[in-house]
Amino acid sequence: MKALISLLALAIGAIGAGSAGAQDFPSRPVRIIVPLSAGSAFDILARAIGTRFQERTGQAVVIENRVGGNMSVAANACKSAPDDGYTICIFTQNIILNPLLYAKLTYDPFKDLTPVALVAFQQQVLIASKSLPVSNFDELVKYSKENPGKLNYASIGAGSDSHLILEWMRVVSGGNWTHVPFNGSPQALLAISGGDVHLLLTTAGNVLQQISSGEFKAIAMRGERRSFLLPEVPTFAEIGLPPLQARSWAGFLAPAGVPPAIVAKLSAEIRAIIAEPDFQERFMRKVALEPAGLNASEFKLFLAADQAAWAPLIQSSGVELK
């Protein structure tokens, strides 16, 4: 009985210590690990959130880009960081897709990482180079069939949504195009701008100016409704593609073991930032990011549901990475 009482006292003491630590958190600089290259949409978002976090808390925020391995480099860095809340990591859906794509991984996103907050959904557009003699999806598929092996498309990396979605589109439409992976959005955009590739699925905010100028052709918007940024561009559903439940998003996770009270404080700060109308206008809506704002427990449920939504798409696309 005394042993049980001692254990209960220790547990209560640990909870109390965690709560006390959360009251003073943060008391030193916070690091944000970004798995994407500098200048990408979510790198810019992470930096903007970091700036507001610093303004709100008075503590510096350090951005660390850890690119490579389809986010595995960043995931392992996040997993190995101290579980004190002073390292948080912004990830996209790839963090939960990798277990479906790779036979061996050095991390488990559901065991090694702790959800903090889901911050944004992407509005993505399929674009074609101006040299491609097509103006809509039907013409694209027809042209690809008449010119087998001629068309290719860029992605921001093997296993990314820009890879998986184009493979899924190829399978369900009967199109004919070949994958050319790049190491991030800036490189992929340079490739299609230079005529090295013909197609790219990207965040709409990355290419609004080029679409407006005629440098790129907007073929279709991914999503259930048209974007207010590109209202003339049809959705995937409108061009005849099957329903697509899988989402592309960005959210913050932390190393497993961060005290719940600190996770809750981090989550509240981040969600408060993205709820600011001025922040949404300057750093989200203009670049085709939709605010999400799920808290830690909601984000945890979302991760499991979204992985389940991506699984049949990956299976039908036939993509498998080693």
PLY file of the C-alpha trace (Angstrom):
ply
format ascii 1.0
element vertex 322
property float x
property float y
property float z
element edge 321
property int vertex1
property int vertex2
end_header
0.00 0.00 0.00
2.85 2.38 0.89
4.48 1.59 -2.45
1.26 2.46 -4.29
0.94 5.74 -2.39
4.55 6.58 -3.24
3.95 5.92 -6.92
0.83 8.10 -6.89
2.76 10.87 -5.17
5.49 10.68 -7.78
2.92 10.82 -10.60
1.15 13.80 -9.06
4.48 15.50 -8.55
5.43 14.93 -12.18
2.13 16.40 -13.36
2.62 19.38 -11.10
6.17 19.89 -12.34
4.98 19.76 -15.94
2.29 22.34 -15.26
4.75 24.60 -13.48
7.18 24.28 -16.39
4.44 25.18 -18.83
3.66 28.39 -16.94
7.21 29.65 -17.57
7.42 28.27 -21.11
9.17 29.41 -23.22
12.09 30.81 -21.23
14.71 30.43 -23.98
14.87 30.27 -27.81
12.69 27.78 -29.67
13.88 25.86 -32.73
11.60 25.10 -35.69
12.80 22.30 -37.98
11.61 22.68 -41.57
11.92 19.65 -43.91
11.64 21.75 -47.07
14.04 24.08 -48.81
14.20 27.78 -48.02
11.71 29.76 -50.08
9.09 27.00 -50.32
5.53 27.84 -49.28
5.71 26.09 -45.93
9.19 27.39 -45.17
7.81 30.90 -45.60
4.82 30.01 -43.41
7.08 28.54 -40.70
9.22 31.68 -40.68
6.15 33.92 -40.46
4.77 31.88 -37.56
8.19 31.98 -35.91
8.32 35.76 -36.16
4.88 36.16 -34.55
5.72 33.55 -31.91
8.79 35.59 -30.99
6.74 38.78 -30.84
4.10 37.15 -28.64
6.44 35.30 -26.24
9.57 37.45 -26.25
11.76 34.44 -27.07
13.82 34.06 -30.23
12.88 31.44 -32.82
15.54 29.71 -34.89
14.59 28.14 -38.23
16.56 25.07 -39.25
16.04 23.61 -42.74
16.73 19.86 -42.72
16.01 18.72 -46.27
16.27 15.17 -47.61
14.94 11.63 -47.53
11.37 12.70 -48.29
11.27 14.42 -44.88
13.01 11.51 -43.12
16.06 13.67 -42.34
13.88 16.21 -40.55
11.76 13.50 -38.92
14.82 11.85 -37.40
16.14 15.20 -36.21
12.77 15.93 -34.61
12.56 12.47 -33.07
16.04 12.81 -31.54
15.54 16.30 -30.12
15.04 16.80 -26.37
11.41 16.35 -25.33
11.22 19.72 -23.59
9.14 21.62 -26.15
12.01 23.78 -27.37
12.13 21.93 -30.69
9.03 21.82 -32.87
8.82 20.69 -36.47
6.55 21.64 -39.33
5.65 18.72 -41.58
3.35 18.03 -44.49
1.34 14.88 -45.17
4.55 13.12 -46.22
5.34 12.44 -42.59
2.46 9.92 -42.49
2.78 8.80 -46.12
6.32 7.49 -45.79
5.23 4.41 -43.79
3.00 3.53 -46.77
5.79 4.06 -49.29
8.94 2.65 -47.69
9.52 -0.86 -46.43
11.99 0.42 -43.83
11.90 3.69 -41.91
13.99 4.88 -38.98
11.03 6.64 -37.38
7.36 6.00 -36.62
5.32 9.21 -36.93
2.68 7.93 -34.53
5.12 6.77 -31.83
8.14 9.05 -32.14
6.34 12.36 -32.67
3.66 14.28 -30.80
0.97 16.26 -32.68
0.84 19.95 -31.73
-1.37 21.79 -34.23
-2.64 21.45 -37.79
-2.17 24.89 -39.31
-3.01 24.87 -43.04
-4.41 23.09 -46.05
-2.97 23.69 -49.51
-4.87 24.83 -52.58
-2.97 23.15 -55.40
-3.11 23.67 -59.15
-1.95 21.47 -62.01
0.03 23.66 -64.41
1.43 23.03 -67.87
4.30 24.78 -69.62
3.25 27.37 -72.20
4.91 25.37 -74.97
2.57 22.42 -74.45
-0.20 22.58 -77.13
-3.09 21.90 -74.72
-5.50 24.12 -72.82
-7.49 21.65 -70.69
-7.23 18.21 -69.12
-9.00 16.31 -71.89
-6.59 17.78 -74.44
-3.67 16.93 -72.14
-4.67 13.27 -71.88
-5.33 13.05 -75.63
-1.99 14.65 -76.48
-0.13 12.34 -74.08
-1.69 9.27 -75.70
-0.85 10.50 -79.18
2.73 11.23 -78.11
3.69 8.35 -75.80
6.89 8.91 -73.84
7.10 12.57 -74.78
5.50 14.22 -71.73
7.05 14.45 -68.29
6.17 16.13 -65.03
8.13 17.57 -62.15
7.61 16.81 -58.47
9.19 18.27 -55.36
10.49 14.79 -54.55
9.69 11.10 -54.92
6.75 10.22 -52.70
5.54 13.82 -52.40
1.93 14.72 -53.16
3.12 16.31 -56.42
4.39 12.84 -57.38
1.58 10.66 -56.01
-1.29 12.75 -57.37
0.15 12.90 -60.91
0.66 9.13 -60.89
-2.91 8.66 -59.67
-4.15 11.00 -62.41
-2.16 9.06 -65.01
-3.69 5.76 -63.89
-7.31 6.90 -63.64
-7.25 8.96 -66.87
-5.11 6.66 -69.00
-2.65 9.49 -69.62
1.00 9.01 -70.49
3.62 11.05 -68.63
6.91 10.36 -66.85
8.07 11.44 -63.41
11.09 13.73 -62.95
11.77 14.38 -59.23
13.40 17.56 -57.94
14.61 18.55 -54.49
11.96 21.11 -53.61
9.48 23.57 -55.10
11.98 26.22 -56.27
13.89 23.69 -58.36
10.72 22.16 -59.83
9.38 25.60 -60.76
12.67 26.51 -62.45
12.48 23.29 -64.46
8.98 23.91 -65.81
9.75 27.59 -66.40
12.80 26.60 -68.44
10.86 24.04 -70.47
12.72 21.04 -69.04
9.43 19.51 -67.86
5.83 19.91 -69.00
3.61 19.51 -65.92
3.67 20.27 -62.19
1.19 20.10 -59.33
2.04 22.95 -56.97
0.63 25.31 -54.40
-1.41 27.85 -56.32
0.21 30.75 -54.51
3.59 29.81 -56.02
2.47 30.46 -59.59
-0.28 33.10 -59.64
1.91 35.65 -61.39
3.15 33.17 -64.00
-0.40 32.00 -64.73
-1.57 35.58 -65.08
1.29 36.41 -67.47
0.71 33.30 -69.59
4.00 31.65 -68.69
2.11 28.67 -67.25
-1.28 27.23 -68.18
-3.59 26.36 -65.29
-5.25 23.02 -66.07
-7.17 22.12 -62.90
-7.48 22.90 -59.20
-7.21 20.15 -56.65
-10.06 20.37 -54.17
-13.84 20.27 -53.86
-14.42 23.88 -54.90
-12.81 26.46 -57.12
-10.22 28.79 -55.63
-11.03 32.46 -55.18
-7.49 33.10 -56.43
-8.14 31.26 -59.73
-11.94 31.20 -60.11
-11.77 30.38 -63.82
-9.85 27.14 -63.28
-11.99 23.96 -62.97
-11.64 21.52 -60.09
-10.51 17.90 -60.36
-14.16 16.87 -60.03
-15.21 19.17 -62.84
-12.68 17.64 -65.23
-14.06 14.17 -64.49
-11.60 12.75 -61.97
-12.88 10.46 -59.18
-13.42 11.88 -55.68
-10.18 12.43 -53.78
-10.45 12.47 -49.98
-6.73 12.75 -49.21
-5.58 16.23 -48.23
-2.32 18.16 -48.48
-1.55 20.09 -45.33
1.03 21.47 -42.93
1.15 20.98 -39.20
3.48 21.17 -36.23
4.71 18.11 -34.36
7.21 17.72 -31.54
9.32 14.88 -30.17
7.36 12.23 -28.30
7.41 12.80 -24.56
6.91 16.56 -24.49
4.75 17.25 -21.40
1.07 17.66 -22.36
0.87 21.06 -20.67
3.70 22.39 -22.85
2.17 20.81 -25.98
-1.08 22.58 -25.10
0.71 25.92 -24.69
2.57 25.54 -27.99
-0.66 24.56 -29.71
-2.53 27.53 -28.28
0.17 30.00 -29.35
0.39 28.62 -32.90
-3.38 28.50 -33.35
-3.74 32.03 -32.00
-1.22 33.23 -34.60
-2.95 31.64 -37.57
-6.32 32.90 -36.34
-5.19 36.52 -36.69
-6.97 38.07 -39.70
-3.90 40.09 -40.72
-1.68 37.00 -40.56
-4.15 34.99 -42.64
-4.32 37.69 -45.27
-0.57 38.32 -45.52
0.85 34.83 -45.17
-1.89 32.35 -46.01
-4.76 33.35 -48.28
-2.59 35.25 -50.76
-0.46 32.12 -51.25
-3.44 29.71 -51.40
-3.17 28.29 -47.89
-6.40 27.68 -45.99
-6.17 28.09 -42.19
-6.89 24.87 -40.29
-6.35 25.41 -36.57
-6.82 21.91 -35.13
-5.49 21.44 -31.61
-3.22 18.59 -30.55
-5.90 15.98 -29.86
-7.86 16.90 -33.01
-4.68 16.78 -35.07
-3.88 13.31 -33.72
-7.23 11.99 -34.93
-6.81 13.76 -38.26
-3.41 12.14 -38.89
-4.82 8.63 -38.62
-7.83 9.46 -40.80
-5.73 11.18 -43.46
-3.27 8.30 -43.69
-6.23 5.98 -44.26
-7.49 8.30 -47.02
-4.11 8.31 -48.79
-3.62 4.53 -48.63
-5.93 3.54 -51.54
-4.57 6.37 -53.71
-1.01 5.16 -53.18
-2.05 1.60 -53.89
-3.83 2.52 -57.11
-0.94 4.70 -58.27
1.50 1.81 -57.96
4.19 4.01 -56.35
6.60 2.11 -54.11
9.91 3.51 -52.88
12.93 1.78 -51.46
0 1
1 2
2 3
3 4
4 5
5 6
6 7
7 8
8 9
9 10
10 11
11 12
12 13
13 14
14 15
15 16
16 17
17 18
18 19
19 20
20 21
21 22
22 23
23 24
24 25
25 26
26 27
27 28
28 29
29 30
30 31
31 32
32 33
33 34
34 35
35 36
36 37
37 38
38 39
39 40
40 41
41 42
42 43
43 44
44 45
45 46
46 47
47 48
48 49
49 50
50 51
51 52
52 53
53 54
54 55
55 56
56 57
57 58
58 59
59 60
60 61
61 62
62 63
63 64
64 65
65 66
66 67
67 68
68 69
69 70
70 71
71 72
72 73
73 74
74 75
75 76
76 77
77 78
78 79
79 80
80 81
81 82
82 83
83 84
84 85
85 86
86 87
87 88
88 89
89 90
90 91
91 92
92 93
93 94
94 95
95 96
96 97
97 98
98 99
99 100
100 101
101 102
102 103
103 104
104 105
105 106
106 107
107 108
108 109
109 110
110 111
111 112
112 113
113 114
114 115
115 116
116 117
117 118
118 119
119 120
120 121
121 122
122 123
123 124
124 125
125 126
126 127
127 128
128 129
129 130
130 131
131 132
132 133
133 134
134 135
135 136
136 137
137 138
138 139
139 140
140 141
141 142
142 143
143 144
144 145
145 146
146 147
147 148
148 149
149 150
150 151
151 152
152 153
153 154
154 155
155 156
156 157
157 158
158 159
159 160
160 161
161 162
162 163
163 164
164 165
165 166
166 167
167 168
168 169
169 170
170 171
171 172
172 173
173 174
174 175
175 176
176 177
177 178
178 179
179 180
180 181
181 182
182 183
183 184
184 185
185 186
186 187
187 188
188 189
189 190
190 191
191 192
192 193
193 194
194 195
195 196
196 197
197 198
198 199
199 200
200 201
201 202
202 203
203 204
204 205
205 206
206 207
207 208
208 209
209 210
210 211
211 212
212 213
213 214
214 215
215 216
216 217
217 218
218 219
219 220
220 221
221 222
222 223
223 224
224 225
225 226
226 227
227 228
228 229
229 230
230 231
231 232
232 233
233 234
234 235
235 236
236 237
237 238
238 239
239 240
240 241
241 242
242 243
243 244
244 245
245 246
246 247
247 248
248 249
249 250
250 251
251 252
252 253
253 254
254 255
255 256
256 257
257 258
258 259
259 260
260 261
261 262
262 263
263 264
264 265
265 266
266 267
267 268
268 269
269 270
270 271
271 272
272 273
273 274
274 275
275 276
276 277
277 278
278 279
279 280
280 281
281 282
282 283
283 284
284 285
285 286
286 287
287 288
288 289
289 290
290 291
291 292
292 293
293 294
294 295
295 296
296 297
297 298
298 299
299 300
300 301
301 302
302 303
303 304
304 305
305 306
306 307
307 308
308 309
309 310
310 311
311 312
312 313
313 314
314 315
315 316
316 317
317 318
318 319
319 320
320 321
